[in-house]
Amino acid sequence: MRSFEALQDKFQRNVVFVLRVRLADDADALDAVLAAVTGLGAHTAEVALLEHRSGHIDYDIQVFAADDDQMTRVSKAVSDVPGCTVLNVLDLAMETHRGGACEVRSRTPIKSNTDLRIVYTPGVARVCKAIQATPHLARQFTNIANRVAIVTNGTAILGLGDIGPVAGLPVMEGKAAIFWEFVGISADPVLVDTRDADEFINVVEKIACGYGAIQIEDVAAPECFRITRQLDQRLPIPVFHDDQHGTATVVLGGLYSAMRKTGRKIGELRCAISGAGAAGTAVADLLIHAGIADIVLCDSKGIVSRNRTDLNPEKRALAERTNAENISGSLADAMKGRNLFLGLSRPNIVSREMVQAMAPKPIVLALANPVSEIARDDALAAGAAIYADGRMMNNALAYPGIFRGALDANASSITTDMLMAAADALAAAVPKGQLMPEMMDPNTHRAVAEAVRNAVK
């Protein structure tokens, strides 16, 4: 099967532009333009001919750049090529989200008045009355059984932090697009403009009757813990917090794959986790359930231990169920002598020396986005046997299939058994020579969905 590796990852250039240029009708002009791009360290991919008229040729050139500054330099260098005019520089991320990344469309064509009166009034009244008389028919005669609410208050958006719900909406729309493309689920971004956990819970509880499941997305810790727990208790449908459940599932799936490659057993692993927020806490809990007894977590102030007096209630509870030896110190102290490092925190906080101080041939999963806790080359040079970053271990490997399986099985909640089954399915779907399965391969999501359905049964 062909690789679906993103060109951003291959080129190590995160920003994608289209450079629209007009060239004099000269066979050498395009070569000079491409040389100007690559000469400044950017990369080119597709080159599309737009128009060829007497005297000039227009091209669209896809350019992968490290940042906006590099692209500005590239544009100037290209404009300096004799016979070349830069017509436009298009930011593909901005252009893709222009008008929004998703929309609602009718599943039923309306081509006549008869169609309209069947879909809407008076025909729709028959469906309403049937549901009123027999409420469970709503799953059959509405889209509830295939609809997910992606709910956020914008307090922890990707690597951007607390930017508010509206600024975070493009992320939610992107998630909705992923749901539809990967598993055919209709997902609605729902923005709740509050920082009050109780208000957030009440709003979601009131709208939940129109959905088959709820995805809590990018809500900051520690409020996200109580929000997820309370909604899970109150609602008869699955409540899934991607930063917790999704991250934990993907990490465990990747870890199962890494153990197969290294010949290690789950009970032999001694784990240090950087990050004690939503993701770190959920990962620790799932790894404990999977059989790892020795786990130490660190937050920005060091090891989470029972000796600390500055811990909030969530972290105090976390300290009680981890760090069996109750050690204290820094992240470097936590990593010393251990054979598994999980990064769920901040970029560039792990050095080669810290990896060298771990047990021989450790597994290093540095998942901070968009920049890892330690770069791949540094980790491998320091002796890591396995390395992965957040691009390789993306939550989108897990949550579409988990929701597909949960909705198909009419599950009432997301259970640990479902997450474990999904992690097993991910590890089993890994192609030869890879650490994780292909996210763009539909079979990956089908396998996760089937595993979750079976876990519910």
C-alpha positions in Angstrom: 0.0 0.0 0.0 1.3 3.4 -0.9 2.4 5.8 1.9 0.1 8.7 2.8 2.9 10.6 4.6 2.1 14.3 4.6 4.5 16.4 2.5 4.8 18.8 5.4 6.3 15.9 7.4 8.5 14.7 4.6 9.8 18.2 3.9 9.7 19.4 7.5 8.0 22.5 6.3 4.7 23.2 8.1 3.2 26.1 6.0 1.7 25.4 2.5 1.3 28.1 -0.1 0.4 28.4 -3.8 2.7 30.8 -5.7 0.9 32.0 -8.8 3.3 33.3 -11.3 3.3 34.7 -14.9 6.4 33.8 -16.9 7.6 35.1 -20.2 7.2 32.4 -22.9 10.7 31.1 -22.1 11.5 27.4 -21.6 14.1 28.2 -18.9 12.0 30.6 -16.8 10.2 27.9 -14.9 13.5 26.2 -14.0 14.8 29.5 -12.7 11.7 30.0 -10.5 11.9 26.5 -9.0 15.6 27.0 -8.3 14.9 30.3 -6.5 12.3 28.6 -4.3 14.6 25.7 -3.3 17.6 27.9 -3.0 16.0 29.6 0.0 15.3 26.2 1.7 11.6 25.9 0.8 10.3 22.9 -1.2 8.0 22.7 -4.2 5.5 20.0 -4.9 2.8 20.3 -7.6 3.3 22.6 -10.6 0.1 23.3 -12.4 -0.2 25.0 -15.8 -3.1 27.6 -15.6 -2.9 29.4 -18.9 -0.7 29.5 -22.0 -1.2 32.5 -24.2 1.1 34.1 -26.8 3.8 35.8 -24.9 3.3 34.4 -21.4 2.5 31.3 -19.3 0.7 31.3 -15.9 1.6 28.6 -13.3 0.4 27.6 -9.8 3.4 26.3 -7.8 2.8 24.6 -4.5 5.4 25.7 -2.0 6.1 24.2 1.5 7.8 26.8 3.8 9.0 26.8 7.4 7.1 30.0 8.2 5.7 33.2 6.8 9.1 34.9 6.8 10.6 32.2 4.6 7.7 32.5 2.2 8.1 36.3 2.0 11.8 35.8 1.0 10.8 33.1 -1.5 8.2 35.4 -3.1 10.7 38.2 -3.4 13.4 35.9 -4.9 10.9 34.6 -7.5 9.8 38.1 -8.4 13.5 39.0 -9.1 13.7 36.2 -11.7 13.9 37.8 -15.2 10.7 37.4 -17.0 8.7 36.5 -13.9 5.8 38.3 -12.3 4.3 37.1 -9.0 0.5 37.3 -9.4 -0.5 36.1 -6.0 0.6 34.2 -2.9 -2.2 32.0 -1.6 -2.1 30.6 2.0 -3.7 27.1 1.5 -4.8 26.9 5.1 -6.6 30.2 4.9 -8.1 29.4 1.5 -9.3 25.9 2.6 -11.1 27.5 5.5 -12.6 30.4 3.5 -16.3 30.1 4.0 -15.8 27.3 6.5 -14.4 23.8 6.3 -17.9 22.1 6.6 -21.5 22.7 5.9 -24.9 21.0 6.3 -26.5 19.6 3.1 -29.8 17.8 2.4 -29.7 14.0 2.0 -32.9 14.2 0.0 -33.1 16.1 -3.3 -35.9 18.6 -3.5 -36.7 18.9 -7.2 -40.4 19.5 -7.1 -43.3 20.7 -4.9 -44.1 17.1 -4.2 -40.6 16.5 -2.9 -40.9 19.6 -0.7 -44.2 18.5 0.7 -42.8 15.0 1.5 -39.6 16.3 3.1 -41.3 19.2 4.9 -45.0 20.0 5.6 -47.4 18.3 5.4 -45.6 15.0 5.1 -43.1 15.6 7.9 -46.0 15.7 10.4 -46.4 12.0 10.1 -42.9 11.4 11.2 -43.2 13.8 14.1 -46.3 12.1 15.4 -44.7 8.7 15.1 -41.7 9.8 17.2 -44.0 11.5 19.7 -45.8 8.2 20.1 -42.7 6.0 20.1 -39.6 8.1 21.1 -37.0 5.5 20.2 -38.1 5.9 16.6 -36.0 9.1 16.5 -32.9 7.0 16.0 -34.5 5.5 12.9 -36.3 8.5 11.4 -33.9 11.4 12.2 -30.1 11.8 12.0 -29.6 11.5 15.8 -28.0 8.1 15.5 -25.4 9.5 13.2 -24.8 12.9 14.7 -22.1 14.1 17.0 -21.8 17.4 18.8 -18.3 18.7 18.9 -18.5 21.1 21.9 -15.8 23.6 23.0 -15.4 26.8 25.0 -12.1 27.5 23.3 -9.9 27.4 26.5 -7.3 24.9 25.2 -7.3 25.0 21.4 -4.6 22.7 20.0 -1.2 24.3 20.7 -2.7 27.8 20.8 -4.2 27.8 24.3 -7.1 29.9 25.5 -8.1 31.8 22.3 -11.9 31.6 22.8 -14.7 29.6 21.1 -15.0 31.6 17.9 -11.3 31.6 17.2 -11.3 27.9 17.8 -14.2 27.3 15.4 -11.9 26.4 12.5 -10.6 23.5 14.5 -14.1 22.2 15.3 -15.0 22.5 11.6 -11.9 20.6 10.7 -12.9 17.9 13.1 -16.4 17.8 11.5 -14.8 17.4 8.1 -12.7 14.5 9.4 -15.7 12.8 10.9 -17.5 12.9 7.6 -14.6 12.0 5.3 -13.3 9.1 7.4 -16.4 7.5 8.8 -19.5 9.2 7.4 -20.6 10.8 10.7 -22.4 14.2 10.7 -20.8 16.4 13.3 -21.9 19.8 14.4 -19.4 22.3 16.0 -21.1 23.7 19.1 -19.6 26.8 20.8 -20.3 27.4 24.4 -19.1 30.9 25.4 -18.5 30.3 29.1 -15.6 29.5 31.4 -18.0 28.3 34.1 -17.9 24.5 34.2 -21.5 24.2 35.6 -22.9 26.5 32.9 -21.0 24.5 30.3 -22.4 21.2 31.7 -26.0 22.6 31.8 -25.8 23.8 28.2 -24.6 20.5 26.8 -27.1 18.6 28.9 -29.9 20.6 27.4 -28.9 20.2 23.7 -27.8 16.5 24.0 -31.2 15.2 23.1 -30.5 16.0 19.4 -27.3 14.0 19.2 -26.1 10.4 19.4 -22.9 11.3 21.1 -20.9 14.2 22.5 -17.3 15.1 21.8 -15.8 17.5 24.3 -13.0 19.3 22.5 -10.2 21.6 23.6 -11.6 22.4 27.1 -8.8 23.3 29.6 -7.9 21.2 32.6 -8.9 20.8 35.4 -12.4 21.9 34.4 -12.5 19.3 31.6 -12.3 16.4 34.1 -15.4 17.4 36.0 -17.3 18.4 32.8 -16.6 15.0 31.2 -17.5 13.1 34.4 -20.7 15.0 35.1 -22.0 14.7 31.5 -21.1 11.0 31.4 -23.2 10.5 34.5 -26.1 12.7 33.4 -26.5 11.7 29.7 -27.6 8.3 28.2 -25.3 8.7 25.2 -21.5 8.5 24.9 -19.4 11.5 26.1 -15.9 11.5 24.8 -13.2 14.0 25.6 -10.7 13.8 22.8 -7.7 15.2 24.8 -8.3 12.4 27.3 -9.8 9.4 25.6 -8.5 10.0 22.1 -4.9 10.7 23.2 -4.8 7.8 25.6 -6.1 5.4 22.9 -3.6 6.5 20.3 -0.7 6.4 22.8 -1.6 2.9 23.9 -2.0 1.7 20.3 1.4 3.1 19.4 2.9 1.6 22.5 1.6 -1.8 21.7 3.2 -1.4 18.2 6.5 -0.2 19.8 6.6 -3.2 22.1 6.2 -5.6 19.2 9.2 -4.0 17.5 11.4 -4.0 20.6 10.3 -7.3 22.1 9.3 -5.7 25.4 6.4 -6.7 27.6 3.9 -4.2 29.0 4.8 -5.1 32.6 8.5 -4.4 32.0 7.9 -0.7 31.1 8.9 2.1 33.6 7.3 5.3 32.3 7.9 9.0 32.7 5.2 11.3 31.4 5.8 15.0 30.8 2.4 16.7 31.2 -0.1 16.1 33.9 -3.1 17.8 32.4 -6.0 16.2 30.6 -4.0 14.1 28.2 -1.3 13.0 30.7 -3.8 12.0 33.3 -5.9 10.0 30.9 -2.9 8.3 29.3 -1.5 7.4 32.8 -4.9 5.8 33.8 -5.2 3.8 30.6 -1.6 2.6 30.8 -2.2 1.5 34.4 -5.2 -0.4 33.2 -3.1 -2.0 30.5 -0.5 -3.2 33.0 2.2 -0.6 33.5 2.7 -0.3 37.3 5.5 2.2 37.4 4.4 5.6 36.1 5.7 9.0 37.2 4.2 12.3 35.8 5.7 15.8 35.7 4.0 19.1 35.3 5.6 22.5 34.9 6.9 22.5 38.5 8.4 19.0 38.5 7.3 15.5 39.5 3.8 15.1 40.7 4.3 13.6 44.2 2.3 13.2 47.3 4.8 15.6 49.1 3.7 18.6 47.0 1.3 21.1 48.6 0.5 23.0 45.4 -1.6 20.4 43.7 -5.2 20.9 42.7 -7.6 18.1 43.6 -7.2 16.4 40.2 -3.4 16.2 40.5 -3.6 15.2 44.2 -5.8 12.2 43.1 -3.3 11.5 40.3 -0.4 11.5 42.8 -2.2 8.9 44.8 -2.5 6.4 41.9 0.9 7.0 40.3 4.5 7.5 41.5 4.5 4.4 43.7 7.9 5.3 45.2 6.8 8.9 45.8 10.0 10.4 44.3 10.4 14.2 43.9 12.5 16.3 41.5 12.6 17.5 37.9 11.6 15.9 34.6 15.3 14.8 34.2 15.0 13.0 37.6 11.7 11.3 36.4 13.3 10.0 33.2 16.5 8.7 34.8 16.7 4.9 34.4 13.2 4.5 32.8 12.6 2.9 29.4 9.6 4.8 28.3 9.1 8.6 27.9 5.8 10.1 26.9 5.7 13.8 26.1 2.4 15.5 26.3 3.5 19.0 27.3 5.8 21.6 25.7 8.4 21.8 22.9 12.2 21.4 23.4 12.2 20.5 27.1 14.1 17.2 26.7 17.8 17.1 25.9 20.0 14.3 24.5 21.5 13.9 27.9 18.1 13.2 29.5 17.5 10.5 27.0 21.0 9.1 27.5 20.2 8.8 31.2 17.3 6.6 30.6 17.5 2.8 30.4 19.2 1.4 27.3 17.2 1.7 24.0 14.2 3.5 25.4 10.9 4.2 23.7 10.5 8.0 23.2 7.1 9.3 22.2 7.4 13.1 22.1 3.9 14.2 21.2 3.8 17.9 21.9 2.4 19.8 18.8 3.4 21.4 16.7 7.0 21.1 18.0 8.0 18.0 20.0 9.7 17.8 23.4 12.8 16.5 21.6 13.5 16.2 17.9 13.7 12.9 16.2 17.4 13.1 15.3 18.4 14.1 18.8 16.4 11.3 20.4 17.8 8.6 18.1 21.3 9.9 18.5 20.9 9.7 22.2 20.0 6.0 21.9 16.2 5.8 21.6 15.1 2.5 20.0 11.7 3.9 19.0 10.7 7.6 18.4 7.4 9.1 17.4 6.0 12.6 17.4 2.5 14.1 17.4 2.1 13.9 13.7 2.7 10.2 13.6 0.4 9.6 16.6 -2.5 11.8 15.7 -5.8 11.5 17.6 -7.6 11.3 14.3 -6.4 7.7 14.1 -8.7 6.8 16.9 -11.7 9.0 17.5 -13.5 8.6 14.1 -13.6 4.8 14.5 -14.5 5.0 18.2 -17.5 7.1 17.5 -18.5 5.0 14.5 -18.4 1.9 16.6 -20.2 3.5 19.5 -23.0 4.9 17.4 -23.5 1.7 15.5 -23.7 -0.3 18.7 -26.1 2.2 20.3 -23.6 2.5 23.2 -24.6 4.6 26.2 -21.1 5.6 27.3 -17.4 5.3 26.4 -15.8 2.6 28.5 -12.2 1.6 29.1 -12.8 -1.7 27.4 -13.8 0.2 24.2 -10.6 2.3 24.4 -8.5 -0.8 24.9 -10.1 -2.6 22.0 -9.5 0.5 19.8 -5.8 0.5 20.8 -5.5 -3.2 20.0 -7.1 -2.6 16.6 -4.7 0.3 15.8 -1.7 -1.8 16.7 -3.0 -4.7 14.6 -3.4 -2.4 11.6 0.2 -1.2 11.4 1.8 -1.8 8.0 5.1 -3.6 8.0 8.0 -1.2 8.8 5.8 1.4 10.3 4.9 2.3 13.9 1.3 3.5 13.4 -1.3 2.6 10.8 -2.2 4.9 7.9 -4.7 7.5 8.9 -5.8 8.0 5.3 -6.5 4.3 4.9 -10.3 3.6 5.4 -9.4 0.2 6.7 -7.8 1.7 9.8 -11.1 3.4 10.8 -13.1 0.3 9.9 -10.9 -1.8 12.1 -11.3 0.5 15.1 -15.0 0.8 14.6 -15.4 -3.0 14.5 -13.3 -3.5 17.6 -15.4 -0.9 19.5 -18.7 -2.5 18.3 -17.5 -5.8 19.5 -16.4 -4.3 22.9 -19.9 -2.9 23.4 -21.5 -6.2 22.6 
